[in-house]
Amino acid sequence: MGRLTRAISKDGSVMAIAADTTDIAAAIEHYHVTSAVVTAAVGRLATAASIMGVLLKGEKDTLTLRINGDGPIGAMIAVADSKGNVKAYPLNPIVELPLNDKGKLDVSGAVGKNGTLSVIRDLGLKDPYVGQTPIVSGEIAEDITHYYATSEQTPTVCALGVLVNPDLTVKAAGGFLVQLLPYADESVIDVLESNIKDLPPISSMIAEGKRPEEICNILLSGLEPEILDESMVAYRCDCSKERVERALLSLGRQQLTEIINEDHGTEVSCHFCNKKYRFTEEELTALLDRGTRPEAL
């Protein structure tokens, strides 16, 4: 499992969250059999979702990050709960690109530099909160930073990284988010800038064995950091046969009847974990009989 730590400066002006998501990125590669650059891209998005998820207030609240870029990956989605557990998938799991001009995986080229980042918070209300901003680089961390600055007017620094081994397994993955809280003093900003300026890549810090708590202390060095809490986070898919049944009912009576009459059954795969749910003709007929409420169909 991964580990996530939240910390705050003693004066309450700055918050930092750091996460080791190596196991989450490894699960993405395992479930979706992704190429190296796709593992890096989706791993970054899932890390961001996990970190942002723990900022949700309600226990049943969820956060969805969706990137629709013009790169060969296409759309990517990551969904996190309020504990930081996350699931994710890319539209196209296999993308092969040359390394970028820095000799690293070309995440920006795979994601694209044109498109949108959507942030959807389901807080249990009638309608979810949806924020949307243009992609600024396709590197994901910069896109998250831009979202906070323009959509929520919150000064934020975000870093995300995934190191992929030559055999396509994940060596290290993680990220951090630092946010200025209201009334932060200019001197605090100067300290933060100094702390972050020469910071190694977050994935390198994780690979070297630095724990999220240590990373938070580095980020808030000189500001008397106080650890708020630590938690374990994981790649967790909450799919179930009942959820798939509801999805089938949402197709409507006519389409579900066509599946029964023409295919005599169906198999549905979960996008997030590839688990397959098989429904026989008899099961679909019984489902249709149970779900004949006009509002359900």
PASEMI-525267 format. One record per residue (C-alpha): x, z, y. Coordinates in steps of 0.05 Angstrom, whole numbers, padded with zeros to 5 digits, always signed. Example, Ala and Ser with C-alpha at 12.3 -4.5 7.8 and 13.67 -1.06 7.14 Angstrom:
PASEMI-525267
+00246+00156-00090/+00273+00143-00021/
//
This chain:
PASEMI-525267
+00000+00000+00000/+00019-00009+00072/+00028+00046+00124/+00003+00051+00195/+00020+00102+00249/-00011+00115+00317/+00025+00151+00373/+00015+00166+00446/+00061+00187+00503/+00057+00260+00523/+00024+00243+00590/-00028+00200+00554/-00010+00137+00592/+00015+00094+00534/-00009+00084+00463/+00031+00052+00406/+00010+00031+00337/+00060+00006+00285/+00047-00018+00214/+00085-00037+00152/+00041-00091+00120/+00089-00118+00069/+00041-00106+00011/-00016-00138+00050/+00024-00201+00063/+00045-00202-00011/-00028-00198-00031/-00044-00257+00014/+00010-00298-00022/-00016-00274-00090/-00090-00289-00079/-00082-00354-00041/-00016-00381-00070/+00006-00398+00001/+00068-00437+00022/+00120-00397+00061/+00096-00416+00132/+00023-00402+00114/+00042-00334+00085/+00077-00319+00150/+00019-00342+00193/-00037-00308+00155/+00006-00246+00145/+00014-00240+00220/-00061-00249+00232/-00079-00198+00179/-00028-00148+00208/-00059-00157+00277/-00129-00146+00248/-00107-00083+00212/-00076-00054+00275/-00136-00072+00318/-00184-00048+00265/-00162+00025+00271/-00183+00023+00345/-00255+00016+00323/-00297+00078+00335/-00350+00075+00280/-00334+00085+00206/-00373+00023+00186/-00349-00020+00244/-00310-00084+00227/-00265-00130+00266/-00255-00204+00252/-00199-00247+00279/-00208-00322+00274/-00158-00374+00297/-00180-00447+00301/-00118-00486+00318/-00101-00560+00316/-00044-00549+00267/-00047-00567+00193/-00069-00497+00170/-00136-00506+00204/-00177-00443+00212/-00151-00374+00191/-00194-00312+00186/-00176-00238+00178/-00228-00182+00172/-00209-00108+00180/-00248-00044+00174/-00239+00018+00217/-00187+00046+00169/-00142-00015+00177/-00157-00045+00109/-00159-00120+00114/-00175-00185+00078/-00157-00255+00100/-00154-00328+00082/-00130-00396+00109/-00169-00460+00106/-00107-00497+00080/-00060-00452+00039/-00005-00504+00030/+00031-00530+00091/+00103-00555+00090/+00141-00561+00155/+00214-00563+00175/+00243-00499+00204/+00236-00492+00279/+00293-00498+00329/+00311-00426+00317/+00319-00438+00242/+00256-00399+00226/+00188-00415+00195/+00149-00458+00244/+00086-00415+00249/+00068-00446+00316/+00072-00516+00288/+00029-00496+00228/-00024-00461+00270/-00023-00508+00329/-00017-00496+00404/-00087-00518+00421/-00150-00483+00399/-00182-00414+00404/-00173-00343+00383/-00238-00306+00370/-00244-00231+00365/-00310-00207+00335/-00328-00134+00332/-00388-00115+00290/-00408-00047+00315/-00474-00043+00277/-00514-00067+00337/-00563-00125+00338/-00508-00173+00359/-00433-00168+00349/-00386-00168+00409/-00349-00234+00412/-00289-00249+00455/-00253-00315+00456/-00190-00340+00490/-00148-00404+00484/-00087-00404+00439/-00025-00400+00483/+00030-00411+00432/+00004-00408+00360/+00055-00353+00346/-00005-00305+00340/+00028-00243+00373/+00030-00279+00440/-00041-00302+00429/-00064-00230+00416/-00027-00206+00479/-00060-00261+00520/-00129-00242+00492/-00121-00169+00514/-00096-00189+00583/-00151-00239+00598/-00211-00216+00558/-00203-00141+00561/-00157-00133+00622/-00112-00086+00582/-00037-00094+00591/-00011-00102+00519/+00051-00119+00481/+00043-00144+00410/+00096-00162+00359/+00082-00189+00289/+00129-00214+00235/+00133-00234+00162/+00198-00248+00124/+00188-00293+00064/+00240-00298+00008/+00264-00365-00019/+00220-00354-00081/+00159-00348-00034/+00151-00274-00045/+00146-00229+00016/+00208-00189+00035/+00178-00151+00094/+00119-00154+00142/+00093-00112+00198/+00074-00108+00271/+00063-00064+00331/+00016-00059+00390/+00033-00022+00454/-00021-00013+00507/-00019+00017+00577/-00076+00065+00587/-00110+00074+00655/-00068+00103+00711/-00001+00090+00677/+00055+00100+00727/+00104+00045+00746/+00161+00086+00720/+00128+00086+00651/+00126+00010+00652/+00200+00008+00668/+00216+00053+00608/+00173+00011+00562/+00205-00054+00585/+00273-00024+00572/+00253+00000+00503/+00224-00067+00482/+00275-00113+00515/+00329-00110+00462/+00285-00091+00403/+00301-00129+00338/+00245-00170+00306/+00193-00124+00275/+00200-00156+00207/+00275-00142+00208/+00262-00069+00226/+00214-00063+00167/+00264-00098+00121/+00317-00048+00142/+00272+00009+00119/+00246+00034+00186/+00179+00069+00178/+00121+00058+00227/+00131+00129+00254/+00204+00113+00271/+00183+00048+00305/+00131+00084+00347/+00184+00134+00368/+00230+00077+00389/+00175+00042+00428/+00157+00106+00465/+00228+00133+00472/+00236+00172+00536/+00161+00184+00541/+00158+00244+00493/+00118+00209+00439/+00068+00248+00398/+00044+00222+00331/-00032+00220+00329/-00042+00202+00256/-00015+00163+00197/-00055+00125+00145/-00048+00080+00085/-00074+00009+00093/-00085-00044+00040/-00110-00114+00027/-00181-00097+00005/-00237-00146-00010/-00307-00116-00012/-00342-00175-00045/-00395-00160-00097/-00449-00196-00137/-00501-00165-00091/-00467-00196-00030/-00464-00264-00064/-00538-00258-00082/-00554-00247-00008/-00513-00308+00010/-00550-00350-00041/-00617-00326-00014/-00595-00345+00056/-00591-00418+00032/-00667-00419+00033/-00719-00431-00020/-00713-00507-00021/-00638-00510-00031/-00637-00454-00082/-00692-00488-00121/-00651-00553-00121/-00592-00515-00150/-00636-00487-00205/-00668-00554-00222/-00607-00598-00216/-00548-00555-00235/-00583-00502-00278/-00537-00449-00251/-00478-00441-00203/-00410-00409-00194/-00390-00378-00128/-00318-00360-00110/-00300-00308-00059/-00257-00339-00003/-00217-00275+00005/-00198-00256-00067/-00220-00317-00108/-00263-00274-00154/-00315-00318-00187/-00388-00300-00194/-00428-00339-00245/-00504-00344-00241/-00545-00374-00298/-00609-00413-00287/-00648-00352-00309/-00612-00306-00260/-00623-00354-00202/-00697-00360-00219/-00703-00284-00220/-00665-00280-00155/-00712-00331-00123/-00773-00291-00148/-00745-00226-00119/-00727-00257-00052/-00791-00292-00033/-00799-00253+00031/-00809-00303+00088/-00756-00269+00130/-00705-00273+00073/-00718-00347+00062/
//
